[in-house]
Amino acid sequence: MKFYISTTGIKRVTIPNSIEGGGSKGATVAATSAAAARGRLSRRPLLLPVVLVLGILLPFLFVRIAFLVLESASSSSCSSPAECKGWRLFSRGYISQKLREELTRALMEVKDGNIVEGGTEGSLETFNDLVKEMTSKQQDIKAFAVKTKAMLLDMEQKVHSAKKRELMYWYLASRGVPKSLHCLCLKLAEEYAVNAMARSHLPPPEHVSRLADTSFHHIVLLTDNVLAASVVISSTVEKAANPEKLVFHIVTDKKTYTPMHAWFALNSLKSAIVEVKGLHQYDWSQEVNVGVKQMLEIHHLICSHYHNNLKEEDFEHGGEHQKVFEALNPGCLSLMNHLRVYIPELFPDLNKIVFLDDDVVVQHDISSLWTLDLNGKAVGAVVDSWCGDNCCPGRKYKDYLNFSHPIISSNLDQDRCAWLSGINVFDLETWRRTNITSSYHKWLKLSLNSGFTLWQPGVLPPSLLAFEGHVHPIDPLWQVAGLGYRSSSAQGRILEAAAVLHFTGPAKPWLEISSPEIRNHEKRQ
């Protein structure tokens, strides 16, 4: 007997003819066993895939049903029975969409509504407190949105208050006299007393005639800061094409006269001429003396008015930064800052001068300003902007003046760009033919009668009014102002092209709190 076996079972059984009798029973049994084996082998491949599929699906179904049950149990309310079933196997996207809609609705409801009773008082301090509050009390999504908004508003108020206080302290630190500068003035005053060289004539007798010679380029500084005056003069001389034509006139107060004189006597310039003169050395008329006294008294009242109101304000949530800073600025009461309106009386023998503030740095030659045609105007100043259309190089009139007052709004356009101080060309002959100084005093009296509501404290606001109609715009690149603050819109290319950098902010270039970028720029110059 022969068997032929394949992968599907026994195909064929052959029994030889020589075994025809007793072998028939064995053949039958063998054929039956082969058929049974073939059936078992053919069913085994179908059972294994079924078991594998069930092994994968059953745990997934169990976990999914468990999640649905938990989500259904944690739901506080259902709008319909179909939503409460939650037994759909692939309803995760549906539930997420529902939660998003509910959260959005809750946020919109509390967006403009009241926060909690008592405002933001008692609001949660940290995110962990919020999580603990929501999980322990099992509150709904709207309660979560209300508490989150209260917490965020409270944090915003604290951040805003901290920023204002930090800015105020930074400003006060910059306005205070640094110890090094204070000590410098004391040492120079001592040097003036004991050192004959520190008391030498400025300028030397052989150069006195240049002080009134109109063929020279006359530059005026009104300052009580020795270091600032040194920075201005040294930078101007260094960048000048013809420094021997420069004549500097420094006017200072009585207390600063001796250290200022000693500094420039001991550190004389070989080419340019420097004159240092104290206010006590001027012999003014009675009319000028009375005018200066009245001017200082009114400015003192303006600054005191804003300073007293500042003490009564809620510093945490009120007050305008500029008013606060100007009221705290010692320059608000400085005679040197307000005396510029009397420049024609200070220099009766000069016809044209360039005025420099003591917080500028000159980085290009400025000699062409003396040949500039002002078209019959008294002052040449930067008005237009280097930053493009509808952009002012400094600030607008509305930033200085109160346009809610009819006297101001009826005379000026609030969106006009204010002309800049820092570097100005004054035609003193034209100035003397105008009523600029008398107009300045008229506006001061109007401010006094209005309860000091016409403008913010400062030097420039009354000058804007007095010089109205007497300003000739000059090239914007003569000056870049607005430096000395935390940020400036002027880019490196503009800073390099400008003839003068004006540090109108409190961070002057000689102070440690000045901008590192600006100091690095000055070093490169």
Protein Blocks (a to p, Z undefined) as FASTA:
>chain_A
ZZdddfkbcfbdcddfklmmlmmmmmmmmmmmmmmmmmmmmmmmmmmmmmmmmmmmmmmm
mmmmmmmmmmmmmpmbdfbfklmnopafblmmmmmmmmmmmmmmmmmmmmmmcfbehijg
hiafbfklmmmmmmmnopafklmmmmmmmmmmmmmmmmmmmmmmmmmmmmmmmmpccfkl
mmmmmmmmmmmmmmmklmpccddfklmmmmmmmkbccdddddfbfklmmmmmmmmmmmpm
blmlpccdddddfklmmmmmmmmmmmccfkbccddddfklpccdfklmmmmmmmmmmmmm
mmmmmmmmmmmpcfklgcjfklmmmmmpmklmgmklmmmmmmmmmmmmbfbdcdddfkbc
cfbdfklmmmpceehpabdcdfbdcebghiafkbcfklmmcckbmklmmmpcfkbccdde
hiacddfklmmmmcklmmmmmmmmmmmmnoopmbccdjklmmmmmmgoiaccddfklpcg
hihiabdfbdfklmmmpmbdcdfbfbdfkbmkbcfklmmmmmmZZ
